[in-house]
Amino acid sequence: SVGFGTYGLQPRSNGSGPDSVVVTVVDFDPVLPEPNQVVCPGVPTPLNPNGDSDFTYFWSPADGLDDPNAPNPNGTLDTAATYLVRITDPSGLCAVVDTVMVNPAAPIEADAGMDTLLCTLDPITLNVSSATGVSYEWATDPGFTAIIGTDATVAVDPEAGNNIFYVKVTDTFGCMEEDSISVEAFPIMAELPSEVVVCAPGESTTLTVT
């Protein structure tokens, strides 16, 4: 075996003396992209994190890619795509072509339920359904800084007025989807007199609710 480098050979040539040929051995062993990948729909995702900037890359087709000549382009896809990537060494003498199939993850379909109207301030349990969710976060703000639950269901104590609760659902691929639900609470504070006096049977009286 020979190491990497350039070598001169002098093979025997009948009647014409020695001849020569140059053999160049190139150190070319690129790390290939994962052949089957799942990405979050519509989310830019690196397709070749181990890409080497010393090599030249050409991805085809360019649809859905931010840069078809990048070692590690971001793919933004809503439908499945198959790419051919050609990787060439710095000398331009060696190249390899690989196939990469990219599929968007199935929709999570997070659903926090229908908005709710309450006439009391009693606690209420909220539930989120999903097609592919495996983890959950409930919060009282859209930035998810005030987490109030990490299960599919959460018990909340609404305040008087409009309360909005936010939920984030994550699938096995790390894809996330959010939904929210409005809980309007308008308690009815009614009181009847503790005692009513009627002077005769059959006599009518008026009761006032306060």
Backbone hydrogen bonds, N-H to C=O, Kabsch-Sander energy under -0.5 kcal/mol:
donor,donor_aa,acceptor,acceptor_aa,energy
5,G,25,V,-1.5
7,Y,23,V,-2.5
9,L,21,V,-2.2
16,S,13,S,-1.3
17,G,13,S,-0.8
19,D,11,P,-1.4
21,V,9,L,-1.1
23,V,7,Y,-2.4
23,V,21,V,-0.5
24,T,22,V,-0.5
25,V,5,G,-3.3
25,V,23,V,-0.5
26,V,24,T,-0.6
28,F,26,V,-1.3
32,L,30,P,-0.6
37,Q,101,M,-2.8
39,V,103,N,-1.9
42,G,77,L,-2.4
43,V,40,C,-2.1
45,T,75,G,-1.7
47,L,73,P,-2.2
51,G,48,N,-2.3
53,S,51,G,-0.6
55,F,52,D,-1.7
56,T,88,T,-2.8
57,Y,69,N,-0.6
58,F,86,R,-1.5
59,W,68,P,-3.0
60,S,84,L,-2.3
65,L,62,A,-2.2
66,D,74,N,-1.7
70,A,67,D,-1.6
75,G,45,T,-2.9
75,G,73,P,-0.5
76,T,64,G,-2.9
77,L,75,G,-0.6
81,A,102,V,-2.5
83,Y,100,V,-3.2
84,L,60,S,-3.1
85,V,98,D,-2.7
86,R,58,F,-2.5
87,I,85,V,-0.5
87,I,96,V,-3.1
88,T,56,T,-2.7
89,D,94,C,-2.3
92,G,89,D,-1.6
96,V,87,I,-2.1
98,D,85,V,-2.5
100,V,83,Y,-2.9
101,M,35,P,-3.3
102,V,81,A,-3.3
102,V,100,V,-0.5
103,N,37,Q,-2.7
105,A,39,V,-2.9
111,D,129,S,-2.3
116,T,182,S,-2.9
118,L,184,E,-3.8
124,I,156,V,-2.4
126,L,124,I,-0.5
126,L,154,V,-3.3
128,V,152,A,-2.3
129,S,111,D,-2.4
131,A,108,I,-3.4
132,T,108,I,-0.8
134,V,170,T,-3.3
135,S,170,T,-1.6
136,Y,150,T,-0.6
137,E,168,K,-1.6
138,W,149,G,-2.9
139,A,166,Y,-2.7
140,T,146,A,-1.4
144,F,141,D,-1.8
147,I,145,T,-0.6
148,I,138,W,-2.6
149,G,138,W,-1.0
154,V,126,L,-2.2
156,V,124,I,-3.0
161,G,185,A,-3.3
163,N,161,G,-0.5
163,N,183,V,-2.3
165,F,181,I,-2.7
166,Y,139,A,-3.0
167,V,179,D,-2.8
168,K,137,E,-2.7
169,V,177,E,-3.1
170,T,135,S,-2.3
171,D,175,C,-2.2
174,G,171,D,-1.6
177,E,169,V,-2.2
179,D,167,V,-2.2
181,I,165,F,-2.4
183,V,163,N,-3.9
184,E,116,T,-3.0
184,E,182,S,-0.6
185,A,161,G,-3.0
185,A,183,V,-0.5
186,F,118,L,-2.8
186,F,184,E,-0.5
188,I,119,C,-1.7
189,M,187,P,-0.7
190,A,188,I,-1.0
198,V,196,V,-0.5
203,E,200,A,-2.0
209,V,207,L,-0.5
210,T,191,E,-2.7
